[in-house]
Amino acid sequence: MNIAARDSSFETPAYLARLNDEQRLAVVHGDGKVAAPLLVIAGAGSGKTNTLAHRVAHLIVKGADPRRILLMTFSRRAAAEMAKRVERIAGEVLGRDAAIIGDALAWAGTFHGIGARLLRDYAEQIGLDPAFTIHDREDSADLMNLARHELGFSKTESRFPTKGTCLQIYSRAV
């Protein structure tokens, strides 16, 4: 659907011109009013990442404070790429004023990174030591093996439960 067909007062900004109509609709969703949530479902390679980067840049161009935007992805590389794209797209419109965007997108990162940051920021209020560490899979396996050993499971003939089995059970429970 053409945006112009829905709203004759809408003139497509140059930075949105390279998007298709569906992508543009997602980017400008809720412009000028409180919008309902928007769910974008599309296949691999359809431009979801590009659309999201344009959406965030569009919000910033329209005056949103980049420090109040939460942008999460699954990998560090994707998070860095997304922030870079947002800065580039907004930079096309804002020029020199866009220089602050990279640092201001403080809440761009991975789900785990953002979660860890929130836990550290509010650690004292929730009874955590702010200097906590996060175990990766290998650390967890080592800890599980230590617990098995202390409980005497590592000395039994069948050696059950193995550290791998313990870790699988724990992973499903968390």
C-alpha positions in Angstrom: 0.0 0.0 0.0 1.3 3.4 -0.9 1.7 5.8 2.1 0.6 8.7 -0.1 -2.6 6.9 -0.8 -3.3 6.6 3.0 -2.2 10.2 3.8 -2.1 12.8 1.1 -0.2 15.2 3.4 2.7 12.7 3.7 5.8 13.6 1.7 8.4 10.8 1.7 11.7 12.1 3.2 14.8 11.3 1.0 16.2 9.0 3.6 13.1 6.8 3.5 12.8 6.8 -0.3 14.9 3.7 -0.8 12.5 1.6 1.4 9.6 -0.2 -0.1 6.0 0.8 0.9 5.7 -1.8 3.7 9.0 -0.9 5.2 8.1 2.8 5.1 4.8 2.1 6.8 6.7 0.3 9.6 9.2 3.1 9.9 6.6 5.9 10.2 4.1 3.9 12.3 2.5 6.2 14.8 4.1 9.4 13.6 2.6 12.3 15.5 0.4 10.2 17.8 0.6 7.5 20.5 0.9 4.4 18.5 -0.1 0.8 19.2 2.7 -1.7 19.2 3.9 -2.9 15.8 4.9 -6.4 15.0 7.0 -7.0 11.9 7.0 -10.5 10.6 9.0 -11.2 7.4 11.4 -13.9 6.0 15.1 -13.9 6.1 16.7 -11.3 3.8 13.5 -9.2 3.5 15.0 -6.1 5.1 13.8 -6.3 8.7 17.2 -5.1 10.1 17.3 -2.2 7.6 13.7 -1.3 8.5 14.5 -1.3 12.2 17.6 0.8 11.7 15.5 3.3 9.7 12.7 3.2 12.3 15.2 4.2 15.1 16.8 6.8 13.0 13.4 8.2 12.0 12.4 8.5 15.7 15.7 10.4 16.4 15.2 12.6 13.4 11.6 13.4 14.6 13.0 14.4 18.0 13.1 11.3 20.2 15.9 11.2 22.7 18.3 8.4 21.6 19.1 7.8 25.3 15.5 6.6 25.7 15.5 4.1 22.9 16.1 0.4 23.7 17.5 -1.5 20.7 18.3 -5.2 21.3 19.6 -7.9 19.1 21.0 -11.4 19.6 24.7 -10.8 18.8 27.2 -8.2 19.7 28.1 -7.9 16.0 24.5 -7.3 15.0 24.1 -4.7 17.8 27.2 -2.8 16.7 26.1 -2.9 13.1 22.6 -1.7 14.0 23.9 1.3 16.0 26.2 2.1 13.1 23.4 2.0 10.6 21.2 4.2 12.8 24.0 6.7 13.1 24.6 6.7 9.3 20.9 7.1 8.4 20.3 9.8 11.0 23.5 11.5 9.9 22.2 11.9 6.4 19.4 14.1 7.8 20.9 15.7 10.9 24.5 16.3 9.6 26.8 17.4 12.3 24.1 17.0 15.0 24.2 13.3 14.4 27.7 12.9 15.9 26.1 12.5 19.4 23.9 9.6 18.4 26.5 6.9 18.6 27.2 7.6 22.2 23.6 8.4 23.0 22.4 5.0 21.8 23.5 3.7 25.2 20.7 1.1 25.3 21.8 -0.7 22.1 23.2 -4.1 22.7 22.4 -7.8 23.1 19.6 -9.2 25.2 22.2 -10.6 27.6 24.2 -7.4 27.6 21.2 -5.2 28.3 20.0 -7.6 31.0 23.4 -7.6 32.7 23.6 -3.9 32.6 20.1 -3.6 34.2 21.1 -6.0 36.9 24.3 -4.1 37.6 22.5 -0.7 37.6 19.9 -2.0 40.1 22.0 -4.6 41.9 21.8 -3.0 45.3 18.0 -2.5 45.2 17.5 -6.2 44.4 20.2 -7.5 46.7 23.0 -8.4 44.3 26.6 -7.5 44.4 27.2 -5.1 41.5 30.5 -6.9 40.8 28.7 -10.2 40.1 30.1 -12.4 37.3 28.1 -14.3 34.7 29.1 -17.9 34.0 29.4 -19.0 30.4 28.5 -22.6 29.5 32.1 -23.9 30.3 32.1 -22.1 33.7 28.7 -23.7 34.5 30.0 -27.1 33.5 33.0 -26.7 35.8 30.8 -25.6 38.7 28.4 -28.5 38.1 31.4 -30.9 38.1 32.7 -29.4 41.3 29.2 -29.9 42.9 29.0 -33.5 41.7 32.5 -34.2 43.1 31.6 -32.7 46.5 28.4 -34.8 46.6 30.3 -37.9 45.8 28.7 -38.5 42.4 32.0 -38.5 40.5 33.2 -41.5 42.4 30.3 -43.8 41.7 30.6 -46.7 39.2 28.0 -45.3 36.8 29.2 -41.7 37.3 25.6 -40.6 37.1 24.6 -37.9 36.7 27.4 -36.7 34.4 28.2 -33.0 34.3 26.7 -32.8 30.9 23.4 -34.3 32.0 23.4 -32.0 35.1 24.0 -29.0 32.8 21.2 -30.0 30.4 18.8 -30.4 33.3 19.8 -27.1 34.8 19.6 -25.3 31.4 16.0 -26.5 30.9 15.0 -25.4 34.4 16.3 -21.9 34.1 
